[in-house]
Amino acid sequence: MKRKELEDLGLEKEAIDKIMDWNGQDIETEKKRADKAEGERDNYKEQLDTATGELEKFKDVKPDELQATIEQLKNDLKDKDDEYAAKEADRIFLDGIKDSIRRAGARNEKAVMALLDIDSLKQSKNQTEDIKKALETVKESDAYLFGSEEPINNPVGPIGGAGGGDTALAAMRAAAGLPPAEK
């Protein structure tokens, strides 16, 4: 629509301006829709080109070979999962043994571990009880590997003699407000 055509119809200038504004808005709306449609078209064309290029890569692939490869990869993944589960079970088992050894009062964890039959304990149905029994057996046969529960064999401080008994006595007397001991 052209301004000249509207003027020829004898319309007033204000009416022509209003009609031209409406027409311009309609044209802009249609241009936006056309641009959007062209953008979508270009996007779909690009996707088609990409998909066609990817399909070309698979032109020489044989489905049976691909299926065999997939099955092999699944089996490898399952084997790795089984291997990881076995390692995790071993770690949990060894941590349990080490904890039991510490609770039994062992002085050297590695030395006690060397005396235990780890494989038979691992195969045991009642591991907790069998570990306790094995530790008791080692404690009886090699008691020097474990701390003693008797206070005399497990001292916690100086027990007299040249170990500074005089200075300890002097410190106690001074703390109590007593004069130094006479010799």
C-alpha positions as CSV (number, residue, x, y, z in Angstrom):
1,M,0.0,0.0,0.0
2,K,1.3,3.4,-1.0
3,R,0.5,6.9,0.4
4,K,-0.3,8.1,-3.1
5,E,-3.0,5.5,-3.5
6,L,-4.7,6.7,-0.3
7,E,-4.4,10.3,-1.3
8,D,-6.1,9.5,-4.6
9,L,-9.0,8.0,-2.6
10,G,-9.5,11.5,-1.1
11,L,-8.6,10.6,2.5
12,E,-7.4,13.2,4.9
13,K,-3.7,13.4,5.9
14,E,-4.3,12.3,9.5
15,A,-6.3,9.3,8.4
16,I,-3.6,8.4,5.8
17,D,-0.8,8.7,8.5
18,K,-2.8,6.5,10.9
19,I,-3.4,3.9,8.1
20,M,0.3,4.0,7.2
21,D,1.3,3.4,10.8
22,W,-0.9,0.4,11.1
23,N,0.4,-0.9,7.8
24,G,4.0,-0.4,9.0
25,Q,3.3,-2.3,12.2
26,D,1.8,-5.2,10.3
27,I,4.8,-5.2,7.9
28,E,7.2,-5.3,10.9
29,T,5.3,-8.1,12.5
30,E,5.4,-10.2,9.3
31,K,9.1,-9.4,8.8
32,K,9.9,-10.7,12.4
33,R,7.9,-13.9,11.7
34,A,9.7,-14.3,8.4
35,D,13.1,-13.8,10.0
36,K,12.2,-16.3,12.8
37,A,11.1,-18.8,10.2
38,E,14.3,-18.3,8.2
39,G,16.3,-18.8,11.3
40,E,14.5,-22.0,12.2
41,R,15.0,-23.2,8.6
42,D,18.7,-22.5,8.7
43,N,18.9,-24.3,12.1
44,Y,17.1,-27.4,10.7
45,K,19.3,-27.3,7.6
46,E,22.4,-27.2,9.8
47,Q,21.1,-30.1,12.0
48,L,20.4,-32.1,8.8
49,D,23.9,-31.5,7.5
50,T,25.4,-32.5,10.8
51,A,23.3,-35.7,11.1
52,T,24.1,-36.6,7.5
53,G,27.8,-36.1,8.2
54,E,27.6,-38.3,11.3
55,L,25.7,-41.0,9.4
56,E,28.5,-41.0,6.8
57,K,30.9,-42.1,9.5
58,F,28.7,-45.2,10.2
59,K,28.4,-46.1,6.5
60,D,30.9,-48.9,6.7
61,V,29.9,-50.1,10.2
62,K,28.5,-53.6,10.5
63,P,25.7,-53.9,13.1
64,D,26.8,-57.4,14.2
65,E,30.3,-56.2,14.9
66,L,29.0,-53.2,16.7
67,Q,26.7,-55.3,18.8
68,A,29.6,-57.7,19.6
69,T,31.8,-54.7,20.7
70,I,29.0,-53.4,22.9
71,E,28.6,-56.8,24.6
72,Q,32.3,-57.0,25.1
73,L,32.4,-53.5,26.7
74,K,29.4,-54.5,28.9
75,N,31.3,-57.6,30.1
76,D,34.5,-55.6,30.7
77,L,32.5,-53.0,32.7
78,K,30.9,-55.8,34.8
79,D,34.3,-57.4,35.4
80,K,35.7,-54.0,36.6
81,D,32.7,-53.6,38.9
82,D,33.2,-57.1,40.3
83,E,36.9,-56.4,40.8
84,Y,36.1,-53.1,42.6
85,A,33.6,-54.8,44.8
86,A,36.1,-57.5,45.8
87,K,38.8,-54.9,46.6
88,E,36.3,-52.9,48.6
89,A,35.3,-56.1,50.5
90,D,38.9,-56.9,51.2
91,R,39.5,-53.3,52.5
92,I,36.5,-53.5,54.8
93,F,37.6,-56.9,56.1
94,L,41.2,-55.8,56.7
95,D,40.0,-52.6,58.4
96,G,37.9,-54.8,60.7
97,I,40.9,-57.0,61.6
98,K,43.1,-54.0,62.2
99,D,40.4,-52.5,64.5
100,S,40.1,-55.8,66.4
101,I,43.9,-55.9,66.8
102,R,44.0,-52.3,68.2
103,R,41.2,-53.1,70.6
104,A,43.1,-56.2,71.8
105,G,45.9,-53.9,72.8
106,A,48.6,-55.0,70.3
107,R,51.8,-53.1,70.3
108,N,52.7,-53.9,66.7
109,E,49.8,-54.3,64.3
110,K,51.9,-55.7,61.4
111,A,53.5,-58.3,63.6
112,V,50.2,-59.6,64.8
113,M,48.7,-59.5,61.3
114,A,51.6,-61.7,60.2
115,L,50.7,-64.3,62.7
116,L,47.0,-64.5,61.7
117,D,45.8,-66.8,58.9
118,I,44.0,-64.0,56.9
119,D,42.7,-66.3,54.1
120,S,41.0,-68.7,56.5
121,L,39.5,-65.8,58.5
122,K,38.2,-64.2,55.3
123,Q,36.5,-67.5,54.3
124,S,35.0,-67.9,57.8
125,K,31.2,-67.9,58.2
126,N,31.4,-66.0,61.6
127,Q,34.3,-63.7,61.0
128,T,33.9,-61.6,64.2
129,E,34.1,-64.6,66.5
130,D,36.9,-66.3,64.6
131,I,39.0,-63.1,64.6
132,K,38.5,-62.8,68.4
133,K,39.6,-66.5,68.9
134,A,42.6,-66.1,66.6
135,L,43.7,-62.9,68.5
136,E,43.3,-64.7,71.8
137,T,45.5,-67.6,70.5
138,V,48.1,-65.2,69.3
139,K,47.9,-63.3,72.7
140,E,48.5,-66.6,74.5
141,S,51.4,-67.7,72.3
142,D,53.1,-64.3,71.8
143,A,52.0,-62.2,74.7
144,Y,55.0,-59.8,74.2
145,L,53.2,-58.4,71.2
146,F,50.4,-57.1,73.4
147,G,50.3,-54.6,76.3
148,S,49.9,-55.9,79.8
149,E,46.8,-55.2,81.8
150,E,48.7,-55.4,85.1
151,P,49.8,-51.9,86.3
152,I,53.2,-53.1,87.4
153,N,54.0,-54.3,83.9
154,N,52.5,-51.3,82.3
155,P,54.0,-48.3,84.1
156,V,52.7,-44.8,83.3
157,G,55.3,-42.7,85.1
158,P,58.5,-42.9,87.0
159,I,58.5,-45.6,89.7
160,G,61.3,-44.2,91.8
161,G,65.1,-44.7,91.9
162,A,67.3,-42.5,89.9
163,G,64.4,-41.3,87.8
164,G,64.2,-38.0,89.5
165,G,62.3,-39.1,92.7
166,D,64.1,-36.4,94.8
167,T,63.1,-33.5,92.5
168,A,59.5,-34.8,92.4
169,L,59.4,-35.0,96.2
170,A,60.8,-31.5,96.5
171,A,58.3,-30.2,94.0
172,M,55.5,-31.8,96.0
173,R,56.8,-30.4,99.3
174,A,57.1,-26.9,97.7
175,A,53.6,-27.1,96.3
176,A,52.3,-28.1,99.8
177,G,54.2,-25.2,101.4
178,L,56.6,-27.5,103.3
179,P,60.3,-26.8,103.7
180,P,62.7,-29.0,101.7
181,A,63.4,-32.4,103.1
182,E,66.5,-32.9,105.1
183,K,68.9,-35.6,104.1
